[in-house]
């Protein structure tokens, strides 16, 4: 036993001696490395998984730009491994919440929005959200819409000191004049500014929108662009069978509009532009895709126009691609997803110089831009284009090339980074408060 103990002690002493020699050599070299480069191996940091509560008053199967955009962004978060809790109004009596391993829905009561019968306005739910998030605390609350449910989410997040971000999706203040409540524009502007300034960060789709909102007193803005599904919206979806149903031959030009048939979409300019085009090219046909409160009046006034109604998915893609020229004179868009969907489908787009069109159309190269709200200029561009199939084709091809760079994967990376930054800033701020206390 004693010999074994002495052996072990000798081994330890020898190991210790070798270690000390190694340290000495390392120190010796460290003193003589003035001109040498130190190479550090950096191991990849672990990716943070977020728990995000998304609050929205619109969600598929409702068909509108906000529902489509936020569903894409939520899918992007899920694909990146983040956990999403979706809080929204119940759409109908048989609407049941969906639950998957990293996604759950929480449904609240809602009421129909006037003149938007298919959409619901979420009712106030602050106390319910406080109870929910006290038990299942998210890392961040992301508010998509500015209704009572969205306001409740902001208030609940503030009470629980949860970081909060918001989206600016819709120019409700611009809509007011189209619905006979123009006198409410100033109060609506004040409400929206107060709403978004309660959030730690507000995401906007374009640089122009950011600059405009900053001029109106909005704080903590960040641009996160929108994407387009270039596999779904593609020139290859053109359908001669669909065009035959419209009663047009392959060489006949089809002018198309896609969107809500409602006052805020500036549809009288669509009709004026098309009538000017038809005077130049009597064979031209107009197809309106969408539905809304103006449909009945439009059908009565313009019986020769093709009203295709609401379309989605592959059917919508075929309707886009089966047209030739896309008219979009709306001046109330924060972005206008239909603009880039039409471009991806290979159409020659005519739009006002604002929102998505201003971001992605180079006038005379991949489409045409009229000065903002210049109806005469818009009509003139349409009139001059209709009898020029070569330019129409060139615009469509170049538009398609442009949209191939607007990838949802990149946009969702930006969205993820923006949310992570809000969380990190909040955590850093809380740490500084604790240090100074």
C-alpha positions in Angstrom: 0.0 0.0 0.0 2.8 2.4 1.0 4.7 1.7 -2.3 1.5 2.3 -4.4 1.0 5.6 -2.5 4.5 6.7 -3.2 4.1 5.8 -6.9 0.9 7.9 -7.1 2.5 10.8 -5.4 5.5 10.7 -7.8 3.1 10.6 -10.8 1.2 13.7 -9.5 4.5 15.5 -8.8 5.7 14.7 -12.4 2.4 15.8 -13.9 2.5 19.0 -11.9 6.1 19.6 -13.1 5.1 19.2 -16.7 2.1 21.5 -16.3 4.3 24.2 -14.7 6.9 23.9 -17.5 4.1 24.2 -20.1 2.8 27.4 -18.4 6.2 28.8 -18.2 6.8 28.2 -21.9 3.4 29.8 -22.7 4.3 32.8 -20.6 7.7 33.1 -22.2 6.1 33.1 -25.7 3.3 35.5 -24.6 6.0 38.1 -23.7 7.5 37.8 -27.2 4.4 38.1 -29.4 4.5 41.8 -30.2 4.8 41.2 -33.9 2.8 38.0 -34.0 -0.8 37.6 -34.9 -3.1 36.0 -32.3 -5.6 33.7 -34.0 -8.8 33.1 -32.0 -11.3 30.4 -32.8 -14.8 31.7 -32.3 -17.4 29.1 -31.7 -20.9 29.9 -33.1 -23.3 31.4 -30.5 -26.4 29.5 -29.7 -29.5 30.8 -31.6 -32.1 32.3 -29.3 -35.6 30.9 -29.5 -38.2 33.6 -28.9 -41.7 33.3 -27.5 -43.7 35.8 -29.4 -47.4 36.8 -28.8 -48.8 38.1 -32.1 -52.0 40.2 -31.8 -54.0 40.8 -34.9 -57.6 41.5 -35.9 -57.3 39.8 -39.3 -56.0 36.4 -40.2 -56.5 33.9 -43.1 -58.9 32.7 -44.5 -59.8 36.4 -44.5 -58.4 37.9 -47.8 -56.5 41.1 -47.5 -52.9 42.4 -47.5 -52.5 42.5 -43.8 -53.7 38.9 -43.2 -51.5 37.6 -46.0 -48.4 39.5 -44.8 -48.7 38.6 -41.1 -49.4 35.0 -41.9 -46.2 34.8 -44.0 -44.2 36.4 -41.2 -45.7 34.1 -38.5 -44.8 31.1 -40.8 -41.3 32.5 -41.0 -40.9 32.7 -37.2 -42.2 29.1 -36.9 -39.8 27.9 -39.6 -36.9 29.4 -37.5 -38.0 27.5 -34.4 -39.7 30.3 -32.6 -42.9 29.8 -30.5 -45.9 31.9 -31.6 -49.0 32.6 -29.7 -51.6 34.2 -32.0 -54.3 36.3 -30.3 -57.2 37.3 -32.6 -61.0 37.7 -32.7 -63.1 34.6 -33.3 -64.2 34.8 -37.0 -67.4 32.8 -36.8 -69.3 30.4 -34.5 -67.4 27.3 -35.7 -63.9 29.0 -35.5 -61.8 26.8 -33.2 -58.3 27.7 -32.1 -55.4 25.8 -33.8 -52.6 24.3 -31.7 -49.3 22.8 -32.9 -46.0 22.2 -31.0 -44.7 25.8 -31.6 -48.0 27.6 -32.4 -51.2 28.2 -30.5 -54.2 30.4 -31.0 -56.1 32.4 -28.4 -59.5 33.6 -29.6 -61.4 36.6 -28.2 -64.8 38.1 -29.0 -65.1 40.5 -31.9 -67.7 42.6 -33.8 -68.1 43.2 -37.5 -66.3 46.3 -39.0 -68.8 48.6 -40.8 -68.5 48.2 -44.6 -65.9 45.4 -44.0 -68.5 42.7 -43.2 -66.0 39.8 -43.4 -63.7 41.3 -40.9 -64.0 41.5 -37.1 -62.9 44.2 -34.7 -61.5 42.7 -31.5 -63.2 43.8 -28.3 -61.2 45.2 -25.4 -59.5 42.3 -23.5 -56.7 43.9 -21.3 -57.5 41.9 -18.1 -57.8 38.6 -20.1 -54.4 39.3 -21.7 -52.8 40.2 -18.3 -54.0 36.9 -16.9 -52.9 35.0 -20.0 -49.4 36.5 -20.1 -48.9 36.3 -16.3 -49.1 32.5 -16.7 -47.5 32.2 -20.2 -45.2 35.1 -20.3 -43.9 35.9 -23.9 -40.5 37.4 -24.6 -42.3 39.9 -26.8 -45.8 41.1 -27.8 -46.1 42.1 -31.5 -49.3 44.1 -32.3 -50.4 44.0 -35.9 -53.6 46.0 -35.9 -54.7 49.2 -34.1 -58.2 48.2 -32.9 -59.4 47.8 -29.3 -57.7 44.3 -29.1 -54.4 45.8 -30.2 -54.8 48.7 -27.7 -55.5 46.1 -24.9 -52.4 44.2 -25.9 -50.2 47.3 -25.6 -51.7 48.1 -22.2 -51.3 44.5 -20.9 -47.7 44.4 -22.1 -46.9 47.7 -20.4 -48.4 46.5 -17.1 -46.4 43.3 -17.2 -43.2 45.1 -18.5 -43.1 42.9 -21.6 -41.3 44.4 -24.7 -43.7 45.3 -27.4 -43.4 46.0 -31.2 -46.1 47.1 -33.6 -46.8 47.1 -37.4 -48.0 50.1 -39.4 -50.1 48.3 -42.1 -53.0 50.6 -43.0 -53.6 54.3 -43.6 -56.9 54.4 -41.7 -56.6 58.2 -41.5 -56.5 58.4 -45.3 -59.6 56.1 -45.5 -61.7 58.5 -43.5 -62.6 60.9 -46.4 -63.8 58.0 -48.5 -66.3 56.9 -45.9 -67.9 60.3 -45.2 -66.0 60.8 -41.9 -63.3 63.2 -43.1 -63.9 65.3 -40.0 -62.4 62.4 -38.0 -59.0 62.5 -39.8 -57.2 64.6 -37.1 -58.4 62.5 -34.2 -57.6 59.3 -36.1 -54.0 60.6 -36.8 -53.6 61.5 -33.2 -54.9 58.1 -32.0 -52.6 56.1 -34.4 -49.5 58.2 -33.3 -50.3 57.6 -29.7 -51.0 53.9 -30.3 -47.7 53.2 -32.1 -45.6 55.4 -29.8 -46.6 53.2 -26.9 -44.6 50.4 -28.6 -40.9 50.0 -28.3 -40.6 49.8 -32.0 -42.9 50.2 -35.0 -42.2 48.3 -38.2 -43.0 50.1 -41.5 -42.8 48.6 -45.1 -40.9 51.4 -46.9 -38.3 54.1 -46.3 -40.7 56.7 -47.7 -43.3 55.7 -45.1 -40.8 55.9 -42.3 -39.8 59.5 -43.3 -43.5 60.5 -43.6 -44.4 59.0 -40.1 -41.3 60.6 -38.5 -42.5 64.0 -39.8 -45.8 63.3 -38.0 -44.2 62.6 -34.7 -43.9 58.8 -34.7 -41.0 57.4 -32.7 -38.7 54.3 -32.9 -39.5 53.3 -36.5 -37.7 50.6 -38.4 -38.2 49.4 -42.0 -39.0 45.8 -42.6 -40.0 45.3 -46.2 -42.6 43.0 -47.7 -42.0 40.0 -49.9 -43.8 38.3 -52.8 -44.2 34.6 -53.6 -42.5 34.4 -56.9 -43.2 30.7 -57.3 -47.0 31.3 -57.0 -47.1 34.6 -58.9 -45.4 33.7 -62.1 -45.9 34.5 -65.9 -46.1 30.7 -66.5 -49.5 30.7 -64.8 -51.0 32.4 -67.8 -54.1 30.5 -68.9 -55.5 30.7 -72.4 -58.5 28.8 -71.2 -59.3 31.5 -68.7 -58.8 34.2 -71.4 -61.3 32.2 -73.6 -63.8 32.3 -70.7 -63.3 36.1 -70.7 -64.1 36.1 -74.5 -60.6 37.4 -75.6 -58.3 36.1 -78.2 -54.5 35.5 -77.6 -53.6 38.8 -79.2 -56.2 41.0 -77.4 -54.9 43.1 -74.5 -56.5 42.5 -71.1 -56.3 45.3 -68.5 -56.7 44.0 -65.0 -57.2 45.4 -61.4 -56.9 43.2 -58.3 -58.1 44.5 -54.9 -61.0 45.5 -52.8 -63.9 47.2 -54.7 -64.2 50.0 -52.3 -64.0 53.8 -52.2 -60.4 54.0 -50.8 -59.0 52.2 -53.9 -59.7 55.1 -56.2 -61.6 53.0 -58.7 -63.0 55.9 -60.7 -59.5 56.5 -62.0 -59.3 52.8 -63.1 -62.5 53.3 -65.1 -61.3 56.6 -66.6 -58.0 55.1 -67.6 -59.6 52.0 -69.2 -62.1 54.1 -71.2 -59.2 56.1 -72.6 -57.4 52.9 -73.4 -60.5 51.5 -75.1 -60.8 54.6 -77.3 -57.3 53.8 -78.6 -57.8 50.1 -78.7 -61.5 49.0 -78.9 -60.6 45.4 -78.4 -59.1 45.9 -75.0 -61.0 44.2 -72.1 -61.1 45.1 -68.4 -61.2 42.5 -65.6 -61.8 43.4 -62.0 -60.7 40.8 -59.4 -62.0 41.3 -55.9 -65.2 42.2 -54.1 -66.5 45.0 -51.9 -69.2 47.6 -51.3 -68.7 49.3 -54.8 -69.2 46.1 -56.8 -73.0 46.4 -57.4 -72.7 50.1 -58.5 -69.8 49.3 -60.8 -71.5 46.4 -62.4 -74.6 48.5 -63.1 -72.6 51.4 -64.6 -70.1 49.2 -66.5 -71.9 46.0 -67.8 -69.1 45.2 -70.3 -66.5 44.9 -67.5 -65.6 41.3 -66.4 -66.1 41.0 -62.6 -64.2 37.9 -61.5 -65.0 38.2 -57.7 -62.7 37.1 -54.9 -59.8 34.8 -56.0 -57.0 33.2 -54.1 -54.0 30.8 -54.5 -53.4 29.3 -57.9 -56.7 30.7 -59.2 -55.6 34.3 -58.3 -52.2 33.6 -59.8 -53.8 32.5 -63.1 -56.0 35.7 -63.1 -52.9 37.9 -62.7 -50.8 36.2 -65.3 -53.6 36.1 -67.9 -53.7 39.9 -68.0 -51.3 42.2 -69.8 -51.6 45.6 -68.1 -52.2 46.2 -64.4 -53.8 49.4 -63.2 -53.4 50.4 -59.6 -54.2 54.1 -58.8 -54.7 53.7 -55.0 -53.3 56.5 -52.9 -54.1 55.0 -49.5 -51.7 52.1 -49.5 -48.9 51.7 -46.9 -47.4 49.1 -49.3 -49.8 47.5 -51.8 -49.0 43.8 -52.1 -51.0 43.5 -55.3 -48.4 45.8 -57.0 -45.5 43.3 -56.5 -47.8 40.3 -57.2 -48.7 41.8 -60.6 -45.0 42.5 -61.3 -44.1 39.0 -60.4 -46.8 37.7 -62.7 -45.1 39.6 -65.6 -47.6 42.4 -66.1 -46.9 46.0 -67.1 -47.9 48.0 -64.1 -49.2 51.6 -64.1 -49.4 53.1 -60.6 -48.8 56.2 -58.6 -45.3 57.0 -57.4 -45.9 55.8 -53.8 -45.8 52.8 -51.6 -44.5 49.5 -53.2 -44.6 51.1 -56.7 -42.2 53.8 -55.7 -39.9 51.2 -54.1 -39.8 48.8 -57.0 -40.8 50.4 -60.3 -38.3 52.3 -62.3 -40.4 54.5 -64.6 -40.1 53.5 -68.3 -38.0 50.4 -67.5 -40.1 47.9 -65.6 -43.4 49.8 -65.4 -44.9 53.3 -65.4 -45.3 55.8 -62.5 -47.7 58.8 -62.4 -47.1 61.6 -60.0 -49.0 61.1 -56.7 -52.7 61.6 -57.1 -52.3 63.0 -60.7 -55.3 61.3 -62.3 -54.8 63.0 -65.7 -51.2 61.8 -65.8 -52.2 58.3 -64.8 -54.9 58.2 -67.6 -52.4 59.6 -70.1 -49.8 56.8 -69.3 -52.5 54.1 -69.8 -53.7 55.6 -73.0 -50.2 55.8 -74.5 -49.3 52.2 -73.5 -52.3 50.1 -74.7 -51.3 50.0 -78.4 -47.7 49.2 -77.7 -47.4 45.4 -77.2 -43.6 45.5 -77.4 -43.3 47.9 -74.4 -46.0 46.0 -72.5 -44.0 42.8 -72.9 -40.7 44.5 -72.0 -42.2 46.1 -68.9 -43.6 42.7 -67.8 -40.3 40.9 -68.3 -38.3 43.5 -66.4 -40.9 43.6 -63.6 -40.6 39.9 -63.2 -36.8 40.2 -62.9 -37.2 42.9 -60.3 -39.4 40.8 -58.0 -37.1 37.8 -58.1 -34.9 39.9 -55.6 -37.8 40.4 -53.2 -37.7 37.1 -51.4 -39.9 36.2 -48.4 -36.9 34.4 -46.8 -34.9 37.6 -46.7 -37.9 39.6 -45.4 -38.5 37.1 -42.6 -34.9 37.3 -41.6 -35.3 41.1 -41.2 -38.5 40.6 -39.2 -36.8 38.1 -36.9 -33.8 40.4 -36.4 -36.1 43.4 -35.6 -38.0 41.4 -32.9 -34.8 40.1 -31.4 -33.4 43.6 -31.2 -36.5 44.9 -29.4 -36.1 42.1 -26.8 -32.3 42.6 -26.4 -32.7 46.4 -26.0 -35.4 45.8 -23.3 -33.2 43.4 -21.4 -30.2 45.7 -21.6 -32.3 48.6 -20.3 -33.6 46.5 -17.4 -30.1 45.5 -16.5 -28.9 49.1 -16.5 -31.9 50.0 -14.2 -30.9 47.3 -11.8 -27.2 48.5 -11.7 -28.2 52.1 -11.1 -30.8 51.2 -8.4 
